[in-house]
Amino acid sequence: MLMASTLSAVAQSITDRVVKEGRITVGIHNQAPWGYVGADGKVAGVGPDMVRAILGPVGVRQVDFVVVDFGALIPSLLSRRIDIVASGMAITDERCRQVIFSNPDLVIGDGVMVLAGNPRNIHSYADVANSPTLRMGGGRGSSNSENAIRAGIPRDRMVLFQDTQSSIAALLAGRIDADTQSMATAISTVRQPGLKGKIELAEPFTGLVENGRRAANYASIAFRPDDARLRDLWNESLDARKSDGTVKEIFASYGFAASMVAPADLTAQKLYPNCR
């Protein structure tokens, strides 16, 4: 009973610190466009911009960002090294067993990058699956890589990387023939000055199709299960920022279409039964 009371007090103090003291620690994985440290040493990206826009109006003035490998973001959250994850993390049924999510802010399909001119004529996961010589790259632990595997690409022809920089280097070196990322990451990557004319989006592209629908990821903010009050506060402010156009403006600044903004009435609970 004493342990439960102690845990409750800790959880209460974290939410109170955010709303009363106006400070929060945010996990990012140093990947454009989600959350990264720029050449000037400043933190930028969709996640950081959203944190400032959503929590600023409720009094949060101090935001400390911690760079963590993507696969370590949830463990870092649960171990209380960070308070929330704001780095383009997609809501999944499995992740909902560990953390709680805000309402989604972004709807993202899979984006596949290939060498300029698309020399291997890749326009679907099926194209890769059906050709034994083709290899697909992707992020380790990413939902996009899992989508590729579920679409039929054998695991032994999926080459997984820790970050997008590594997978793009492999693509340019010919070690993989295509690289799957979220469409948002792919858009950001092909726009980089140093990659112009070297890589492009594989368009058109057919990704994973299940029950007649193309798979899509719903990006969200992850919280510890005992910080539901903080999650609810985020959702309230998110709704207001969607209504006044702030969220649309943030996404547009990264090249995302207005159609990628998640519907206001969509919740994590509606997407997956294990979400709380």
C-alpha positions in Angstrom: 0.0 0.0 0.0 2.9 2.3 0.8 4.5 1.6 -2.6 1.2 2.4 -4.4 1.0 5.7 -2.5 4.5 6.6 -3.3 4.0 5.9 -7.0 0.9 8.0 -7.0 2.7 10.9 -5.4 5.5 10.7 -8.0 3.0 10.7 -10.9 1.1 13.6 -9.3 4.3 15.6 -8.9 5.3 15.2 -12.6 2.0 16.5 -13.9 2.1 19.3 -11.3 5.6 20.3 -12.3 4.6 20.6 -15.9 1.4 22.7 -15.3 2.6 24.6 -12.2 6.3 25.0 -12.7 6.1 25.3 -16.4 8.8 22.9 -17.4 9.0 19.5 -19.2 11.6 17.1 -20.5 10.9 15.8 -24.0 12.5 12.8 -25.8 13.4 13.1 -29.5 15.5 10.8 -31.7 17.5 13.4 -33.6 15.8 12.7 -36.9 14.4 15.3 -39.3 11.7 16.3 -39.6 10.5 14.9 -36.2 13.0 16.3 -33.7 16.6 17.1 -34.2 19.5 19.3 -33.2 20.4 21.7 -36.1 23.8 22.9 -37.2 23.3 25.9 -35.0 22.8 23.7 -31.9 19.1 24.6 -31.6 16.4 21.9 -31.4 13.9 22.0 -34.3 11.4 19.7 -35.9 7.7 18.8 -35.9 7.7 17.4 -32.4 9.5 20.4 -30.7 7.3 22.8 -32.6 4.2 21.0 -31.5 5.4 20.9 -27.9 6.0 24.7 -27.9 2.7 25.4 -29.6 0.5 23.0 -27.5 2.1 23.5 -24.1 3.1 27.1 -24.4 -0.5 28.4 -24.1 -0.9 26.4 -20.8 2.1 28.0 -19.2 5.0 25.7 -20.1 8.0 27.9 -20.7 11.0 25.6 -20.1 11.3 22.7 -22.5 14.4 20.5 -22.1 15.1 18.1 -25.0 16.9 14.8 -24.6 18.2 12.9 -27.7 17.5 9.2 -27.5 17.7 6.4 -30.1 14.3 5.7 -31.4 14.1 2.2 -29.9 15.0 3.6 -26.5 12.4 6.3 -26.4 9.7 4.3 -24.6 12.1 2.7 -22.1 13.4 6.2 -21.4 9.9 7.4 -20.8 9.0 4.5 -18.5 12.2 4.9 -16.5 11.4 8.6 -16.0 14.4 9.9 -17.9 12.0 12.0 -20.0 8.4 13.1 -19.4 7.0 12.6 -22.9 8.0 11.4 -26.3 7.4 14.0 -29.1 9.3 12.5 -32.1 6.8 11.3 -34.7 6.0 8.1 -32.9 3.1 6.2 -34.4 0.3 4.8 -32.3 0.3 1.0 -32.5 -1.6 -1.7 -30.6 1.7 -3.0 -29.1 2.9 0.4 -27.9 -0.5 1.0 -26.3 0.2 -1.9 -24.0 3.2 0.1 -22.6 2.2 3.8 -22.8 -0.7 6.1 -23.4 -1.1 8.4 -26.4 -2.5 11.8 -27.1 -5.1 12.1 -29.8 -3.2 11.8 -33.2 -2.0 14.9 -34.9 -0.7 13.6 -38.2 -1.9 10.9 -40.6 1.1 9.4 -42.4 1.4 6.8 -45.2 4.6 5.0 -46.1 7.0 6.8 -48.2 9.6 4.9 -50.2 12.8 6.5 -51.5 14.8 5.2 -54.5 17.8 6.4 -56.5 17.0 9.3 -58.9 15.2 7.9 -62.0 14.0 4.9 -60.1 16.3 2.5 -62.0 14.8 -0.7 -60.5 11.3 0.5 -61.3 10.0 0.0 -57.8 6.4 1.1 -57.3 5.1 -1.2 -54.6 6.2 -3.5 -51.8 5.0 -6.3 -54.0 7.6 -5.3 -56.6 10.3 -5.8 -54.0 8.8 -9.0 -52.6 8.5 -10.6 -56.1 12.1 -9.9 -57.1 14.7 -11.9 -55.2 17.5 -9.5 -56.1 15.8 -6.4 -54.5 16.5 -5.3 -51.0 14.5 -2.9 -48.9 15.9 -0.7 -46.2 14.1 0.7 -43.2 14.3 1.9 -39.7 14.9 -0.6 -36.9 11.7 -1.0 -34.9 9.7 1.3 -37.2 6.1 0.6 -38.2 7.1 1.2 -41.9 9.5 -1.7 -41.9 6.9 -3.9 -40.3 4.4 -2.8 -43.0 6.9 -3.9 -45.7 7.3 -7.3 -44.0 3.6 -7.7 -43.6 3.2 -6.8 -47.3 5.4 -9.9 -48.2 9.0 -8.7 -48.3 11.0 -11.5 -46.6 12.8 -10.5 -43.4 16.1 -11.6 -44.9 15.8 -9.0 -47.6 14.9 -6.2 -45.2 18.0 -4.3 -44.1 17.3 -2.4 -40.9 19.2 0.7 -39.8 19.4 2.8 -36.7 18.6 6.1 -38.5 17.7 7.5 -41.9 21.1 8.9 -42.6 22.5 5.3 -42.4 19.8 3.9 -44.7 20.2 6.7 -47.3 24.0 6.1 -47.3 23.3 2.4 -48.0 20.9 3.4 -50.8 23.5 5.7 -52.4 26.1 2.9 -52.1 23.9 0.3 -53.7 23.6 -1.9 -50.7 19.8 -1.5 -50.8 17.5 -0.7 -53.7 14.8 1.3 -51.8 14.2 2.7 -48.3 10.9 2.8 -46.5 10.2 5.6 -44.1 7.1 7.5 -43.1 6.0 9.8 -45.9 6.7 12.7 -43.7 10.4 11.6 -43.2 10.7 10.8 -46.9 9.4 14.2 -48.0 11.9 15.9 -45.6 14.8 13.7 -46.8 14.4 14.2 -50.5 14.2 17.9 -49.9 17.7 18.1 -48.4 20.1 20.1 -50.6 22.8 17.5 -50.6 20.5 14.8 -51.8 18.7 16.7 -54.6 19.1 14.9 -57.9 20.4 11.8 -56.1 17.3 10.3 -54.6 13.6 10.7 -55.1 10.2 9.4 -53.9 9.0 6.2 -55.7 5.8 7.6 -57.1 3.3 6.3 -57.5 3.7 3.7 -54.8 1.4 1.1 -53.3 2.2 0.2 -49.7 0.6 -2.3 -47.4 -3.1 -2.8 -48.2 -5.3 -4.6 -45.6 -9.0 -5.1 -45.8 -9.1 -2.9 -48.9 -7.4 0.1 -47.2 -3.9 1.4 -47.4 -2.1 1.2 -44.1 -1.4 4.6 -42.5 0.4 5.6 -39.3 -1.1 8.1 -36.8 1.6 10.2 -35.1 1.1 11.1 -31.6 2.7 12.1 -28.3 3.5 9.3 -25.8 3.0 9.6 -22.1 3.4 7.3 -19.1 0.2 5.5 -18.1 0.1 7.3 -14.8 0.2 10.7 -16.5 -3.3 10.6 -18.0 -4.0 14.0 -16.6 -1.1 15.5 -18.5 -2.2 13.7 -21.6 -5.8 15.1 -21.3 -4.4 18.6 -20.9 -2.4 18.1 -24.1 -5.5 16.9 -25.9 -7.5 20.0 -24.8 -4.8 22.3 -26.1 -4.3 20.2 -29.3 -8.0 20.6 -30.1 -7.7 24.4 -29.8 -4.6 24.5 -31.9 -6.2 22.4 -34.6 -9.2 24.8 -34.6 -7.2 28.0 -34.9 -5.0 26.6 -37.7 -1.7 26.4 -35.7 -1.2 22.7 -36.3 -1.9 23.1 -40.1 0.7 25.9 -40.2 3.3 23.8 -38.4 2.9 20.9 -40.7 2.8 23.1 -43.9 6.2 24.5 -42.9 7.6 21.0 -43.3 5.9 20.4 -46.6 3.0 18.3 -45.3 -0.4 18.7 -47.0 -3.4 19.9 -45.0 -5.0 16.4 -45.6 -2.3 14.9 -43.4 -3.7 16.7 -40.3 -5.6 14.0 -38.3 -9.3 14.6 -37.9 -10.3 16.4 -34.7 -12.6 13.6 -33.5 -10.0 10.8 -33.9 -8.6 9.3 -30.7 -6.1 6.7 -30.0 -8.8 4.6 -28.4 -10.8 4.6 -31.7 -7.7 3.3 -33.5 -6.6 0.4 -31.3 -8.5 -1.6 -28.6 -5.5 -1.6 -26.2 -5.1 2.1 -26.1 -6.2 3.8 -22.9 
